Amino acid sequence: MIGLVLQLLGVGGGDSCFAIVLGMCVASCAFCGLYKCSMFRCRDCYCCKRFMRATGTDKFDDFEITVVVHEALFTASKLKLCTKVRIKAGSHVVQTDESHNGVFQQPLQIFVEQGTGTIDVELIDSREKKVLAVKKLDVEKDVLNREGKDKLQDILYGMKQKSKGLLNPKIRLTVLFDGDNAAEQGLLKQMDVSQESNLVLRHVKQMAEDACDLQHSMIDENGDIKPVPMSELELLVKGCAGPVDKFGSWGSRSTVYVAVQGPPDVKKFRLGIWRNQGDFASGAAPDTEAELLKVLSVQPDPHPRRSEVFVIQYVDPADKLKKRLTLKRIDRSRDAWVEILTRLIKMLRDEKDARRMIKV
């Protein structure tokens, strides 16, 4: 066939070297063309894509979602199993960082093309690179047609087991659509925080509105109780609360509850550490406390193997000595803890400087 092509191009037998090179180029182009044709999908053509949408063959347009992978629960035969979660929507694939305890608390953005049937959530052994369990979410039934955005938050799904070494696998997910709650996120949009911190504060805001306590509520003209919009300071204070692992002396570690208190509950804003959330809720005094305006730094641990650890350095007013708290995240990303705490401390310092300027 190459000889026939060369004859048509008028290449004589004496030009053997040129003929061979030209023949190889023609063959390569032909192969690439065939490969391209084999990879062509009907929806790659805009007209076909629009036609399938207009006729109802495809029930939805392209869209993008954020899937927050909270944790994977399972019983494993291995004592130390390092896992990660991979999410696939057609040809689009994203995955979490690896975790040694099944806690991820990581948001992943994925593009879902028109015509995609399922979103596959896979639990993977990150060392052996094999799928341990899978959950298939039907795009129409499980994602788009769920009534109410709250029904896609913090859901525990059962997974189909793919490995004998794993029993009763489950995964906890939250699915958020781009533009969800646009009206209620005005404050969060103004704050301009990272995606991880935005998700934490968004959850805190929703929890506060659902609780609708008397301190943060008002009665409208119809007699209905409605939440009072939270200030940025209030939102950040509530966002600095949750369980963490606290490192002690000689490598000891214990799970504690961290929260920020401020006026009128206490005189000055402080970060407290309680044994558990129950002690904090009952009004017990914290086991350890650090005045926020005395905090010198809140930094992630620089060691690459301690990507879940952050360090708070502060001055203890009692003895004027520098001290440090070494904490490991549990319910959210380490970077979210660092960003929210840092932003709160900066706001308190800015307010203090503003008051001082007024007095001068």
Stockholm file with secondary structure:
# STOCKHOLM 1.0

chainA/1-360         MIGLVLQLLGVGGGDSCFAIVLGMCVASCAFCGLYKCSMFRCRDCYCCKRFMRATGTDKFDDFEITVVVHEALFTASKLKLCTKVRIKAGSHVVQTDESHNGVFQQPLQIFVEQGTGTIDVELIDSREKKVLAVKKLDVEKDVLNREGKDKLQDILYGMKQKSKGLLNPKIRLTVLFDGDNAAEQGLLKQMDVSQESNLVLRHVKQMAEDACDLQHSMIDENGDIKPVPMSELELLVKGCAGPVDKFGSWGSRSTVYVAVQGPPDVKKFRLGIWRNQGDFASGAAPDTEAELLKVLSVQPDPHPRRSEVFVIQYVDPADKLKKRLTLKRIDRSRDAWVEILTRLIKMLRDEKDARRMIKV
#=GR chainA/1-360 SS CHHHHHHHHTCCTTCHHHHHHHHHHHHHHHHHHHHHHHHCCGGGSHHHHHHHHHTTSSCCCCEEEEEEEEEEEEEESSSSCCEEEEEEETTEEEECCCBSSSEEEEEEEEEECTTCCEEEEEEEETTTTEEEEEEEEEIIIIIITCSSGGGGSSEEEECEECCTTEEEEEEEEEEEETTTTTTTTHHHHHHTCCHHHHHHHHHHHHHHHHHCCGGGEEECTTSCEEECCCCHHHHHHHHSCEEEEEECGGGCEEEEEEEEECTTTSSSCEEEEESSHHHHHTTCCCSEEEEGGGEEEEEECCSTTCTTEEEEEEEETTTTEEEEEEEEESSSCHHHHHHHHHHHHHHHHHHHHHHHHHHC
#=GC SS_cons         CHHHHHHHHTCCTTCHHHHHHHHHHHHHHHHHHHHHHHHCCGGGSHHHHHHHHHTTSSCCCCEEEEEEEEEEEEEESSSSCCEEEEEEETTEEEECCCBSSSEEEEEEEEEECTTCCEEEEEEEETTTTEEEEEEEEEIIIIIITCSSGGGGSSEEEECEECCTTEEEEEEEEEEEETTTTTTTTHHHHHHTCCHHHHHHHHHHHHHHHHHCCGGGEEECTTSCEEECCCCHHHHHHHHSCEEEEEECGGGCEEEEEEEEECTTTSSSCEEEEESSHHHHHTTCCCSEEEEGGGEEEEEECCSTTCTTEEEEEEEETTTTEEEEEEEEESSSCHHHHHHHHHHHHHHHHHHHHHHHHHHC
//
